[in-house]
C-alpha cells in the first residue's frame, strides 16, 4: 500500500489537492498519492518498497496544469456560447413560395404569389410595361385587374402546387417585415398600414421602410414564419419607403372579381 506524509508542523492552508497516479512495475502495481497542503512544502511519497522520494517540482507542475485546464474550459465554453449567439443571428426567415415572371426575351421582370388553385397575384404595372408575361415559357392568362391597387390576377394551366399562407390581419406597425430581393431577403420595418393618396383617398397599403427595385415587384411581403402580409407593388425613392397591398385587401378584391 502506498503512503504519503509531510515532515514537521501542522497541516495548514487550503484544502488538500489529491491526485492518484497508477504505475506498473513488472507484475507489481503501486499507487502514488500527492497531497498539496497549501504551503508548498516537500512531500515524502512511499512507493511501497521502502524507497522514499521528494517531489516538490512535480507538485508545482500539477498546480500549473490545473490552472491551465480551468482556463481552457472557460475559453471553450465562451466559444460555444458565441457560436450559439451567432447561430441565432444568422437564422433566415422562412420564405413563402413564389414564382419568377419573365418577358419575351426570358428576362426576369417580377414575381407572383399563388393565392388559390392555379390563381396567382402580382403587380399590374408589370403587364402594362411588358404586355406579354411568361412563367417557364407559358404565357399567363389574365383573370382580373385592379388599377387602383395595382393588382393583377392570372392563371397558369400547367401549375400544380399549393397556395401560400396568407394573413387575415395587417402586421403590427414597427414589426420586422421581409421581401424577396433578388437572391437575397430584404428586412425592413412596417411604417404604417394605410396612407392617403394624391386624391386624399385612404389607401389600404403597407408602407415599409426601405426602397425596392423594379424586379422585386410582386414579391411576397412576409414575417419570419413565412406568413404573407402583402404584395410588393412599388416605392418612393425620395421618401425611402416601399408599398405593398395588404393581404386582406388582395383576398377581398379576388373574391369580388370572381362573383
Residue, then its C-alpha position, 0 to 999 in steps of 0.5 A: x500500500x502506498x503512503x504519503x506524509x509531510x515532515x514537521x508542523x501542522x497541516x495548514x492552508x487550503x484544502x488538500x489537492x489529491x491526485x492518484x497516479x497508477x504505475x506498473x512495475x513488472x507484475x507489481x502495481x503501486x499507487x502514488x498519492x500527492x497531497x498539496x497542503x497549501x504551503x508548498x512544502x516537500x512531500x515524502x511519497x512511499x512507493x511501497x518498497x521502502x524507497x522514499x522520494x521528494x517531489x516538490x517540482x512535480x507538485x508545482x507542475x500539477x498546480x500549473x496544469x490545473x490552472x491551465x485546464x480551468x482556463x481552457x474550459x472557460x475559453x471553450x465554453x465562451x466559444x460555444x456560447x458565441x457560436x450559439x449567439x451567432x447561430x441565432x443571428x444568422x437564422x433566415x426567415x422562412x420564405x413563402x413560395x413564389x414564382x419568377x415572371x419573365x418577358x419575351x426575351x426570358x428576362x426576369x421582370x417580377x414575381x407572383x404569389x399563388x393565392x388559390x388553385x392555379x390563381x396567382x397575384x402580382x403587380x399590374x404595372x408589370x403587364x402594362x410595361x411588358x404586355x406579354x408575361x411568361x412563367x417557364x415559357x407559358x404565357x399567363x392568362x389574365x383573370x382580373x385587374x385592379x388599377x387602383x391597387x395595382x393588382x393583377x390576377x392570372x392563371x397558369x394551366x400547367x401549375x400544380x402546387x399549393x397556395x401560400x399562407x396568407x394573413x387575415x390581419x395587417x402586421x403590427x406597425x414597427x414589426x420586422x417585415x421581409x421581401x424577396x430581393x433578388x437572391x437575397x431577403x430584404x428586412x425592413x420595418x412596417x411604417x404604417x398600414x394605410x396612407x392617403x393618396x394624391x386624391x386624399x383617398x385612404x389607401x389600404x397599403x403597407x408602407x415599409x421602410x426601405x426602397x425596392x427595385x423594379x424586379x422585386x415587384x410582386x414579391x411576397x411581403x412576409x414575417x419570419x414564419x413565412x406568413x404573407x402580409x402583402x404584395x410588393x407593388x412599388x416605392x418612393x425613392x425620395x421618401x425611402x419607403x416601399x408599398x405593398x397591398x395588404x393581404x386582406x385587401x388582395x383576398x377581398x378584391x379576388x373574391x369580388x372579381x370572381x362573383 
